[in-house]
């Protein structure tokens, strides 16, 4: 099983920092991830956030393409309903070129209501816009010229001349939480982000009904909040507020994934799971054993770890990344049993 990083460039809402300084700090962390052997850097997208959550993943990945040599670069997730699909196809192709074929495109069809209001995209349209946009993007990447007459997009006799390195195109993943999206993703032949999520089994069933072999597709976990230290107490002392702040962002925006979030001080004693994934916080031995029990035979190809929630000291996050890479990752590469 591969192990990737699922970071977000953001500060603690109560402790703003200069963004140039913050981005430099996170870039150093991403480069460390490349050196330590993590498989991916997966970057999300959100807008108008009180903690300056990074709004644009592809420009960041383009910069990383020239500062890393091995690690794959992915969006997780791109809010495709807000974007012109031809521009996304071109921007993503440039990242694939700059990285010599290391781009993965994971998209989501469920942006937050506040974002939809600002961009003028009705929430009820985001599902249809997302899947239609993906159809256009694939045409951009694989056809010399194309026309498209859809519900949301109309293009006549377009020739996109900048094509990605990967053929037929970079891998496409759908972060499908609902059964409708999971079934559509399977029918389209997209891999699954949010593996082990609520629609994992729906997706697998739909793949088989479409005559597709699940072994031919990639299953990537939802982001897992993790922190390692010498003792469990130290790990929670360093991580509890930051993990709580991470989940609070979704609670504040009305997302159900944060339902039941305990307050700081109680989070370490509660069996809270964010998006179906419990936090992995403790000593190397404790976290390694807990993850082995949960994922050794899990139907996943990659775990996505979130080491740096908002407010976590950089040195603590980098220490935890290093501890995991040295002591747990070698074992984790043998985990996973497929579907």
PyMOL commands that set and color helices and strands:
alter all, ss='L'
color gray80, all
select helices_A, chain A and resi 19-36+57-65+80-82+85-98+113-119+123-142+179-188+200-209+214-216+232-252+256-258+267-269+284-295+314-327+329-332
alter helices_A, ss='H'
color red, helices_A
select strands_A, chain A and resi 2-5+40-43+72-79+103-108+146-149+154-158+171-175+191-195+219-228+273-274+277-278+280-282+302-306
alter strands_A, ss='S'
color yellow, strands_A
deselect
rebuild
show_as cartoon
